Amino acid sequence: MQKAVRTASPAELEPQPEAGARLKRVRLELAREPGHPEGSRDHGYALVAPLTPDGRLDPALWARERAHCRAMRFWAGEPARFGLLRRSAGGPGGAHWLFDFDPSRSDDDEVGYRFDIHRFVEGEYLTLREADTSHVFRVVEVSSFDRAASAASLIE
């Protein structure tokens, strides 16, 4: 008698999110730098990110929930910019994370420095590169994400 062979479904072959990974609302504010010796609450980003329990970005959860993974740039004296948190080919580990504010262009992308290994935990620091400059931001808030909330509620 032949034994039945079970084939895995495509969903079973996809990487699975880490146990306990969840979408979280994250607020980054400009850290101390020339021109802002105390940092700035008026310059930063609010985002919805797929985080593991220890605060790292989870690529498998992002792949499942990418429609909810959004970013908003707030900068004093400029209108807020809304975009997507994306994972793109290239960089250390074969991929890098970025904020994409216009999918039809790549020159407006703001790339996270080693976001694949850094932790999005209150008090930690992260670096983003925009055009020809980099800024350091402090993680000031990580909280639950409400799927029913609008993109505008990212800054509230």
Phi, psi and omega per residue, in radians:
M1 nan 2.273 -3.139
Q2 -1.439 2.467 3.109
K3 -1.458 2.362 3.117
A4 -1.210 2.353 3.097
V5 -1.797 2.197 -3.138
R6 -1.691 2.288 3.076
T7 -1.710 2.462 3.130
A8 -1.268 2.498 3.071
S9 -1.326 2.766 3.099
P10 -0.959 -0.651 -3.140
A11 -1.114 -0.606 3.140
E12 -1.259 -0.401 -3.135
L13 -1.460 -0.320 3.126
E14 -1.253 2.553 3.061
P15 -1.021 2.473 -3.120
Q16 -1.757 2.529 3.085
P17 -1.049 2.643 3.069
E18 -1.095 2.508 3.123
A19 -0.965 2.263 3.123
G20 1.526 -0.047 3.122
A21 -1.157 2.449 -3.096
R22 -2.528 2.753 2.969
L23 -1.311 2.336 -3.135
K24 -2.280 2.644 3.044
R25 -1.609 2.226 -3.057
V26 -2.225 2.420 3.061
R27 -2.105 2.217 3.077
L28 -1.971 2.339 3.094
E29 -2.171 2.551 -3.103
L30 -0.953 2.276 3.086
A31 -1.483 3.100 3.130
R32 -1.021 2.374 3.050
E33 -2.823 2.925 3.088
P34 -0.949 2.344 -3.103
G35 1.606 -0.328 3.114
H36 -2.480 1.223 -3.052
P37 -1.091 -0.346 3.100
E38 -1.875 0.152 -3.017
G39 1.390 -2.986 -3.141
S40 -2.682 2.210 3.032
R41 -1.322 -0.269 -3.071
D42 -1.635 0.082 3.136
H43 -2.319 2.080 3.131
G44 2.982 -2.760 -3.079
Y45 -2.452 2.587 2.954
A46 -2.169 2.397 -3.102
L47 -2.581 2.838 2.971
V48 -1.923 2.105 -3.030
A49 -2.274 2.556 3.093
P50 -1.489 1.828 -3.035
L51 -1.970 2.495 3.011
T52 -1.322 2.952 3.128
P53 -1.017 -0.468 3.121
D54 -1.619 0.135 3.001
G55 1.623 0.202 3.105
R56 -1.616 2.646 3.087
L57 -1.159 2.378 -3.104
D58 -1.898 1.833 -3.099
P59 -1.055 -0.623 -3.125
A60 -1.200 -0.730 3.098
L61 -1.180 -0.672 3.077
W62 -1.022 -0.754 -3.128
A63 -1.053 -0.631 3.134
R64 -1.378 -0.560 -2.972
E65 -2.053 0.329 -3.000
R66 -0.988 -0.474 3.126
A67 -1.117 -0.437 3.140
H68 -1.632 -0.205 -3.052
C69 -1.467 1.674 -3.017
R70 -2.078 2.815 3.085
A71 -2.399 2.589 3.056
M72 -2.345 2.270 3.087
R73 -1.751 2.194 3.035
F74 -2.078 2.267 -3.040
W75 -2.494 2.121 -3.092
A76 -0.849 2.284 3.096
G77 1.444 0.013 3.123
E78 -2.213 2.656 3.058
P79 -1.196 2.599 3.087
A80 -1.080 2.513 3.087
R81 -2.023 2.299 -3.119
F82 -1.928 2.414 -3.135
G83 -2.743 -2.741 -3.047
L84 -2.085 2.568 2.908
L85 -1.513 2.085 -3.090
R86 -2.185 2.689 3.008
R87 -1.979 2.230 -3.022
S88 -2.245 2.638 3.134
A89 -1.088 2.580 3.115
G90 1.835 2.918 3.127
G91 1.538 3.102 3.141
P92 -1.038 2.412 3.136
G93 1.326 0.106 3.085
G94 1.575 -0.107 3.136
A95 -2.694 2.773 3.040
H96 -2.404 2.816 -3.121
W97 -1.828 2.524 -3.141
L98 -2.659 2.846 2.989
F99 -1.774 2.169 -3.083
D100 -1.963 1.897 -3.078
F101 -1.642 -0.180 3.070
D102 -2.648 1.769 -3.084
P103 -1.038 -0.299 -3.137
S104 -1.464 -0.113 -3.121
R105 -2.325 2.693 3.032
S106 -1.955 -0.204 -3.105
D107 -1.313 -0.108 3.103
D108 -1.797 -0.031 -3.114
D109 -1.149 2.500 3.083
E110 -2.043 1.996 -2.949
V111 -1.677 2.302 3.081
G112 -1.393 2.310 3.105
Y113 -1.392 1.972 3.106
R114 0.920 0.667 3.090
F115 -1.036 -0.369 -3.136
D116 -1.175 -0.418 -3.131
I117 -1.992 -0.318 -3.124
H118 -1.326 2.752 -3.133
R119 -1.823 2.378 3.064
F120 -1.651 1.393 -3.086
V121 -2.275 2.428 -3.126
E122 -0.893 2.294 3.140
G123 1.673 -0.291 3.105
E124 -1.359 2.806 3.134
Y125 -2.036 2.484 -3.129
L126 -2.354 2.640 3.138
T127 -2.001 2.372 3.055
L128 -2.139 2.436 3.090
R129 -1.887 2.210 3.075
E130 -2.181 2.259 -3.129
A131 0.826 -1.881 -3.058
D132 -1.978 0.333 -3.126
T133 -2.471 2.763 3.075
S134 -2.124 2.594 3.071
H135 -2.312 2.599 3.065
V136 -1.770 2.393 -3.134
F137 -2.189 2.588 3.073
R138 -1.782 2.389 3.047
V139 -1.344 2.005 -3.082
V140 -1.848 -0.286 3.134
E141 -2.715 2.387 2.978
V142 -2.350 2.106 -3.075
S143 -2.489 3.025 3.125
S144 -1.098 2.603 3.102
F145 -1.833 2.273 3.091
D146 -1.724 1.956 -3.106
R147 -1.028 -0.433 -3.117
A148 -1.432 -0.165 -3.099
A149 -1.274 2.622 3.100
S150 -1.476 2.893 3.116
A151 -1.057 -0.607 -3.125
A152 -1.118 -0.439 -3.119
S153 -1.281 -0.081 3.120
L154 -1.041 -0.560 -3.071
I155 -1.653 -0.101 -3.099
E156 -1.295 nan nan
